Amino acid sequence: MATYKKRGYKPKTSKEKVEAIEEESTTAEVFNTLDESASRAEQWVIKNQNYIYGIVGVVALLLLAYMGYNKFIAEPKAEDAMNEMTQAQSYFDEALDATTAKDSLFNLSLQGGEGKFGMLDIISEYSGTPAGNLASYYAGMAYLNMNKYQEAIRHLSDFSSKDLMLSPIAKGGIGDAFVQLNQLEDGLDYYQKAIADNTNDYTTPLYLKKAAIVAMNLDQNQKALDYLNRIKSEFSTSDEAKDIDKLIGKAQASL
């Protein structure tokens, strides 16, 4: 085992002199090896510098291209899409407030009018943008209001959002469409997704009640009772809680 020796130490015995020579020899070997390795590395770099610079250049170009795409293509495209969407959204809002000609207004929202894109055009032309995603929501809800349930399911399924209201409403809309198609189990599944998505005082009691009614139609009365009791205990001031005792009694009688 090597021993620590103070700086300036001079070997006294023959054994210590031999050890000192061996240490100096080992140290010299280490430095020679390091020098040789460094020299080989330098030679490799010199020999392959064009290749290395090429790789660095490609990486730099890719980074610049990505930044340029976001700055000069993606961002302006997203802004254009939102501008195009204004008229289609206006038709949709008018349809919700209208007492007549609702389908005509929803259709204008979908197909466009006054030289502006409709939601379907925006979905096609601006795929991958926030406007394209939001257009899927509007298209799905327009089709749902027009009783075109398969189209509603398709477009609402393409929509994704973390918004506290839009996300559960989209899932609940899919549930409504399935129920209208008499696919009650699928409808219940999507109502449950809407309930689990984001808890709030508007959508949660709404889809709890819809889920409870569908569950009773499927003879899942304990599940229905659980949903109804949750409305009574957690959302007692909601519109859905007004006749809740009557529904609870009906669910209990069916157990």
FENMO-V168680 format. One line per field, one symbol per residue. ss: DSSP state (A for helix, B for strand, O for the rest). A space follows every 10 residues. Layout:
ss: ???
This chain:
ss: OOOOOOOOOO OOOAAAAAAA AAAAAAAAAA AAAAAAAAAA AAAAAAAOAA AAAAAAAAAA AAAAAAAAAA AAAAAAAAAA AAAAAAAAAA AAAAAAAOOO OAAAAAAAAA ABBOOBBOAA AAAAAOOOOA AAAAAAAAAA AAAAAOOOAA AAAAAAAAOO OOOOOAAAAA AAAAAAAAAA OOOAAAAAAA AAAAAAAOOO OOAAAAAAAA AAAAAAAOOO AAAAAAAAAA AAAAOOOOAA AOOAAAAAAA AAAOO
